[in-house]
Amino acid sequence: MKMYKITVQIDGMMCGMCESHMDDGFRNEFSFIKKVTSSHSDKSSVIITPEDISDDKLKEAVEKTGYKFISAKREPYEKKGLFSFGVK
């Protein structure tokens, strides 16, 4: 299964509660995402998802939560399993 890692740059998160608020916002908006981790110090959220999410949809989710969408960057995501060490 193909997975995406989407790193969303967000302005306005100030603390751990902001991170939780943003994580919940993404989870509520996109029920199919596998994992989301937000960091106020990095000013970003990292989303692991089987479906790509357009910048427009991400912007809508961020702004609905009360923060400012800056940008989004996508890359393929490969799960690093416990037994994948040394496997090519």
C-alpha positions in Angstrom: 0.0 0.0 0.0 1.4 3.4 -1.0 1.6 5.9 1.8 2.4 9.6 1.9 4.2 11.7 4.4 2.8 15.3 4.2 4.6 18.0 6.2 2.4 21.0 6.7 4.0 24.3 7.8 1.6 26.1 10.2 1.9 29.5 11.9 0.2 30.2 15.2 0.7 27.1 17.4 2.2 28.2 20.7 2.1 25.2 23.0 1.3 21.5 23.6 -2.5 22.3 23.7 -2.2 23.9 20.3 -0.5 20.7 19.0 -3.4 18.6 20.3 -5.9 21.0 18.9 -4.3 20.8 15.4 -3.9 16.9 15.6 -7.6 16.6 16.4 -8.5 19.0 13.7 -6.7 16.9 11.1 -8.2 13.7 12.5 -11.7 15.1 12.4 -11.3 16.4 8.9 -9.6 13.3 7.4 -10.8 10.1 9.0 -8.4 8.0 6.8 -5.1 9.4 8.1 -3.0 6.9 9.9 -0.9 9.2 12.1 -0.5 12.9 12.7 2.1 14.6 14.9 2.2 18.4 15.4 5.1 20.5 16.8 4.7 24.1 17.8 8.5 24.5 18.0 8.9 23.2 14.4 5.7 25.1 13.3 4.6 22.0 11.5 2.3 18.9 11.5 3.4 15.6 9.9 0.6 13.5 8.5 1.0 9.8 7.5 -1.8 8.9 5.1 -2.7 6.4 2.4 -4.4 9.2 0.4 -2.9 12.4 -0.8 -4.6 15.5 0.5 -4.6 18.7 -1.6 -3.2 22.0 -0.3 -6.7 23.5 -0.5 -8.1 20.8 1.8 -5.1 21.1 4.2 -5.4 24.9 4.3 -9.2 24.6 5.0 -8.5 22.2 7.9 -5.7 24.4 9.4 -7.7 27.6 9.2 -10.9 25.9 10.5 -8.8 25.1 13.6 -7.7 28.7 13.9 -4.1 28.7 12.6 -2.4 29.9 9.5 -1.5 27.5 6.7 2.0 28.3 5.2 2.8 25.4 2.9 2.8 21.6 2.5 5.4 19.2 1.2 4.8 15.6 0.2 7.1 12.6 0.0 6.6 8.9 -0.2 6.4 7.2 3.2 7.9 3.8 3.9 7.2 2.3 7.2 10.4 1.3 9.0 9.5 -2.0 10.5 11.4 -3.7 13.3 12.9 -6.3 10.9 13.7 -4.0 7.9 17.2 -3.2 9.1 19.7 -4.0 6.3 16.9 -4.9 3.9 17.2 -3.2 0.5 
